[in-house]
């Protein structure tokens, strides 16, 4: 009889927690603050080395 390994990381549950937390945080800020947050987040994403990003999003 095979034993099963206990799951140590549940990606679906983690994603759900992240989406809920992000939604709550964004709901509490003004539209101007949201735009600034999105701008900073986008700049930080594209400042990463291309190998760390998804291949479809990497600059060519």
N, C-alpha and C positions, 0 to 999 in steps of 0.2 A: 504494500500500500504506500502510495507516494504522499509525502508530507508537503504542505503548501507553505510557502514563505509569506509571512505577514507583510502586507503592503506598507512601505514606510513613507511613500509620497503619493498623494492623490492629486494629480494635476487638475482634474475637473473641479474638485472642491477648492483647491487653491485659486484657480481662475475665478470661480464664483465669489470667493472672499475678496479678491482683488477688485473685481468689478463693482461690488457693493460698496466697498470702502472708497473707491475712486468716485463713484456716483454721489455719495454723501458729501465728499470733499468739494466736488465741483458744484453741487447744489447750493452750497453755502457761500459762494463767492460771486462777485458782480461779473457781468459780461466782459468788461474791460480786463478784469483780473484773469478771466478764463482765456482770453486771447493772448495775454502776456504769458500765462502758464503754457499754453500750446506752443507759442513761439520758442520759449526756452527749451521745452521738451524736444521739439523738432530739431533745434540747433544741436542739442546734446546728442541726439540720435545720429545725425549726419556727421558729427565730429568724431564718431567712433571709427576705428579701422574697418574698411569694407569687409574683411574676413569675418568680423563678428556679426555683421548684419545678414539678413536673409539674402541669398543670391539674387533673387528677383528685384531687390531694392538697391543693390549695390550699384554705384556709379560705374559706367563703362567708358 
